[in-house]
Amino acid sequence: MEKKMRQTPTRPSAPTRMPPPVPAHVVMRDLDSPPIDSESAALLRCWLQPLIARATSWEGLNHALARHGHALAFRGGRLCLIAGPEGACICSMRFLGVGLKDLVARLGRPAVRPLPGHDGRGELCCPAARPV
């Protein structure tokens, strides 16, 4: 006689919790970048694109930015747009759509002077590295 196999009831697997979807109006940003609204980010991108397109060297790009009171520097290991003589980070260049890899392909490797006592911070070694 054949034994009937008795099935043991299985527990339904617990539903996996998915994070809630991100609304379309929320701008995803780099974790190291300060909060910046989408309108400001769009304006910065529009202002920055021609400067980057015309730049033929890191020095030229930094000169163009310095005329407007900005510069490029490394903060937390990321290339950032900084403002003012105190070097406040506005946001990373990647957040603005310009990655370091793209700039290196166009302008070559930048000469960076690490800032002592600061992990992942550095300045570009250009005469116009500090904004006026």
Protein Blocks (a to p, Z undefined) as FASTA:
>chain_A
ZZddddddddddddddddddddfklccddfkbccddfklmmmmmmmmmmmmmmpcbfklm
mmmmmmnopacddeehiacddehjkopafbdfklnopafklmmmmnopadddddehiahi
acdddfklpcZZ
